[in-house]
Amino acid sequence: MSEYNDQLNGKICMITGANSGIGKATAIQLAKMGIHIVMVCRNKERGENAQKEIKEESGNNNIDLLIADLASLNKVKEMVDEFKRNYDDLHVLINNAGVFNKKRTLTIDGYESTFGVDYLAHFLLTNLLLDIIKKSAPSRIINVSSNIHLYFKINFDDLMSEKKYASQKAYANAKFALVLFTHELARRLDGTGVTVNALHPGHARTKMTKSKNWISKLFLFLLSPLIVSPEKAARTSVYLASSPEVEGVTGNYFKKCKAIKSHEMTYDKSIQKKIWEISKKLVDI
């Protein structure tokens, strides 16, 4: 049994995409601190297998599993309803799940899948959970973005990649939106005791970095000296979820547990508000 941090023991943390990669590594590290983990996974069997592994590796039996396909906004709503029926608090929300698609596909709701899963589902999830997150303050919201947003600006004229699809640009659209959302939400939650931060985890060795098209393979080959293990990539998420150093710190973008500058465009309040209003309409809240 791990030696738990008394201040974190029993705190509840929801992590999307917690059955593999960075999400699973994050869950294990936080579980070792005594945090009560609520895993959100798409596949029941894979989720249950990961749940068992996390319990065994962390020595923490407070590892729960909720099933939701983030490609369906209705499934997100149903999962939130289930969560609220069973839990009174939520101290940490880590919006971690993501996809990176070789070809353009659509969610059940008809949105481009990368934007729909990586961003819109998390925008909806966060907003639906805000009441319980505020009630649980001091609490934290953590958005796992990517430094790809530094190289491809968000394209408001083609958010769904209908005109031209490129996997990297679709991924950048979603991750850029996530950083804009972070800044806007942090401002809206000022004074509530809820902090919101985004991060670049690093280029991790996960399923997402395997066999894509030749452009992606070349890109990943060039990045190979920088690719780290999921355990190392999870460190900033764990830091933002648990460290007293970032108590009260909000509206920042982190890399290697340090606040750095996100893309200059992400600080434009008019653009932050623009993505918020577009997102509200798309998820119908």
C-alpha positions in Angstrom: 0.0 0.0 0.0 1.4 3.4 -1.0 1.9 6.0 1.7 -0.8 8.6 1.0 -0.6 12.4 1.3 -3.2 13.2 3.9 -4.3 16.5 2.2 -5.1 14.5 -1.0 -6.5 11.4 0.5 -10.1 11.0 -0.6 -10.1 13.9 -3.0 -12.1 12.9 -6.2 -10.5 13.3 -9.6 -12.1 12.5 -12.9 -9.8 11.6 -15.8 -11.1 11.1 -19.4 -9.2 8.5 -21.5 -7.8 6.9 -18.3 -7.5 3.4 -19.7 -4.3 3.9 -21.7 -1.3 6.2 -22.4 -1.0 9.4 -20.5 -4.4 9.2 -18.9 -3.6 5.8 -17.4 -0.2 6.9 -16.2 -1.8 10.0 -14.6 -4.4 7.9 -12.9 -1.7 5.6 -11.4 0.4 8.4 -10.1 -2.5 10.3 -8.5 -3.9 7.1 -7.1 -0.6 6.5 -5.3 -1.2 9.8 -3.5 -4.6 8.5 -2.2 -6.8 10.3 -4.6 -10.1 8.7 -5.5 -10.0 8.2 -9.3 -13.0 8.2 -11.5 -11.9 6.8 -14.9 -13.9 7.8 -18.0 -13.4 5.3 -20.8 -15.1 4.5 -24.1 -14.7 0.7 -24.0 -16.0 -1.3 -20.9 -13.6 -4.2 -21.2 -10.5 -2.1 -21.7 -11.6 0.2 -19.0 -12.1 -2.7 -16.5 -8.7 -4.1 -17.4 -7.0 -0.8 -16.8 -9.0 -0.3 -13.6 -7.7 -3.5 -12.2 -4.1 -2.6 -13.2 -4.3 0.8 -11.6 -5.6 -0.7 -8.4 -2.9 -3.2 -8.3 -0.1 -0.8 -9.1 -1.2 2.0 -6.9 -2.4 0.0 -3.9 -5.6 2.2 -4.0 -8.9 0.5 -4.3 -10.8 3.8 -4.8 -10.7 3.5 -8.6 -14.1 3.8 -10.2 -15.1 3.5 -13.9 -17.7 5.3 -16.0 -18.3 4.5 -19.6 -18.8 7.2 -22.2 -18.0 7.5 -25.9 -16.9 11.1 -26.2 -17.9 11.0 -29.9 -21.5 11.3 -28.6 -22.6 14.4 -26.8 -25.6 12.5 -25.4 -23.3 9.8 -23.9 -21.4 12.6 -22.2 -24.6 14.0 -20.7 -25.7 10.5 -19.6 -22.3 9.9 -18.0 -22.5 13.2 -16.1 -26.0 12.3 -14.8 -24.6 9.0 -13.6 -21.7 10.8 -11.9 -23.9 13.2 -10.1 -26.2 10.4 -8.8 -23.2 8.8 -7.2 -20.8 11.5 -6.1 -21.2 14.7 -4.1 -17.9 16.3 -4.9 -15.4 16.7 -7.8 -12.1 18.3 -6.8 -10.1 17.7 -10.0 -11.2 17.3 -13.6 -8.5 16.3 -16.1 -9.7 16.6 -19.7 -7.2 14.2 -21.2 -8.8 12.0 -23.8 -8.0 12.6 -27.5 -7.9 11.1 -31.0 -5.7 11.8 -34.0 -7.3 10.6 -37.2 -5.6 9.8 -40.4 -8.8 10.4 -42.4 -11.7 12.7 -41.8 -14.5 11.0 -39.8 -17.5 12.4 -38.1 -18.9 12.0 -34.6 -22.4 10.7 -34.0 -23.5 14.4 -33.9 -22.0 15.1 -37.3 -18.9 17.0 -36.2 -15.3 16.3 -37.3 -14.1 13.6 -34.9 -10.9 15.2 -33.7 -12.5 18.5 -32.9 -15.6 16.7 -31.5 -13.8 14.3 -29.2 -10.7 16.3 -28.2 -12.4 19.6 -27.7 -16.2 19.8 -27.9 -16.9 16.8 -25.7 -14.6 18.3 -23.0 -16.2 21.7 -23.4 -19.6 20.1 -22.7 -18.3 17.8 -19.9 -16.7 20.7 -18.1 -19.7 23.0 -18.3 -22.1 20.2 -17.1 -19.8 19.5 -14.1 -19.2 23.2 -13.2 -21.9 23.2 -10.5 -20.3 20.3 -8.5 -16.8 21.5 -9.2 -17.6 25.0 -7.8 -19.3 23.3 -4.8 -16.1 21.3 -4.2 -13.8 24.3 -4.3 -10.8 24.7 -4.0 -10.9 22.6 -7.1 -9.0 22.3 -10.4 -9.7 21.8 -14.1 -6.8 20.7 -16.2 -6.9 20.6 -20.0 -4.4 18.4 -21.8 -3.5 20.4 -25.0 -0.4 20.2 -27.2 2.3 22.5 -28.4 1.0 21.8 -31.9 -1.2 24.8 -31.3 1.9 27.0 -31.5 2.5 26.0 -35.1 -1.0 25.9 -36.6 -3.4 28.7 -35.8 -7.1 27.8 -35.3 -9.1 28.1 -38.5 -12.5 29.5 -37.7 -13.5 29.3 -41.3 -13.0 25.6 -41.3 -13.3 24.3 -37.8 -14.7 21.0 -39.0 -12.0 20.5 -41.7 -14.7 20.3 -44.4 -12.7 22.3 -47.1 -9.5 20.4 -46.7 -8.5 17.7 -44.2 -5.1 17.3 -42.8 -4.6 15.3 -39.6 -2.1 17.7 -38.0 -4.3 20.7 -38.7 -7.4 19.1 -37.4 -5.6 18.1 -34.2 -4.2 21.7 -33.9 -7.7 23.2 -34.3 -8.9 21.1 -31.4 -5.9 21.8 -29.1 -5.9 25.5 -30.0 -9.6 25.7 -29.0 -8.8 23.9 -25.7 -6.3 26.6 -24.8 -8.7 29.4 -25.8 -11.3 27.7 -23.6 -8.9 27.5 -20.7 -8.2 31.2 -20.8 -11.9 32.1 -21.2 -13.1 29.7 -18.5 -10.4 30.9 -16.0 -11.7 34.4 -16.3 -15.3 33.4 -15.9 -14.4 31.4 -12.8 -12.4 34.1 -11.2 -13.1 34.3 -7.5 -14.9 30.9 -7.3 -11.9 28.9 -5.9 -11.8 26.9 -9.2 -8.6 27.1 -11.2 -8.2 26.2 -14.9 -5.0 25.5 -16.6 -3.8 23.9 -19.9 -0.6 21.9 -20.6 1.6 20.3 -23.2 2.4 16.8 -21.9 5.3 16.2 -24.3 5.4 13.8 -27.2 4.5 10.5 -25.5 5.0 7.0 -26.7 1.3 6.0 -26.9 -1.2 4.4 -29.4 -1.7 7.9 -30.9 2.0 8.0 -32.0 1.8 4.7 -34.0 1.3 4.0 -37.7 -0.2 7.0 -39.3 0.2 8.3 -42.9 3.7 8.9 -44.3 3.6 12.6 -43.4 2.8 11.8 -39.8 5.4 9.0 -39.7 8.1 11.5 -41.0 6.9 14.1 -38.4 7.2 11.5 -35.6 10.6 10.2 -36.8 11.9 13.8 -36.6 10.4 14.0 -33.1 11.7 10.6 -32.0 14.6 12.1 -29.9 12.0 14.0 -27.9 9.4 11.2 -27.4 9.0 10.3 -23.8 7.2 7.5 -21.8 3.6 8.0 -20.8 4.7 8.1 -17.2 7.0 11.1 -17.9 4.4 12.8 -20.1 1.9 12.5 -17.2 4.1 14.5 -14.8 2.7 17.9 -15.6 -0.9 16.7 -15.4 -0.1 15.2 -12.0 1.7 18.4 -10.9 -1.3 20.6 -11.8 -3.7 18.2 -10.1 -1.8 17.8 -6.8 0.9 20.3 -6.2 0.3 23.1 -3.5 2.6 25.2 -5.7 -0.2 25.9 -8.1 -3.0 26.4 -5.6 -4.8 29.5 -6.9 -2.8 29.6 -10.1 -5.2 29.9 -13.1 -5.4 30.7 -16.8 -1.9 29.4 -17.6 -0.3 27.0 -20.1 2.3 24.6 -18.7 5.1 22.5 -20.0 7.4 20.4 -17.9 5.6 21.7 -14.8 6.4 25.3 -15.7 4.1 28.1 -16.9 5.0 29.2 -20.4 3.4 31.4 -23.1 0.7 29.8 -25.2 0.2 31.1 -28.8 -0.1 34.9 -28.8 -3.6 34.6 -30.4 -4.9 32.6 -27.4 -4.7 35.8 -25.2 -7.1 37.7 -27.4 -10.3 38.0 -25.3 -12.5 38.5 -28.4 -11.3 35.2 -29.8 -11.7 33.5 -26.5 -15.3 34.6 -26.4 -15.8 33.7 -30.0 -14.8 30.0 -29.5 -17.0 30.0 -26.3 -20.1 31.1 -28.2 -19.5 28.8 -31.1 -19.0 25.9 -28.8 -22.2 26.7 -26.8 -24.2 26.5 -30.0 -22.5 23.3 -31.2 -23.2 21.4 -28.0 -26.5 23.1 -27.4 -26.1 24.5 -23.9 
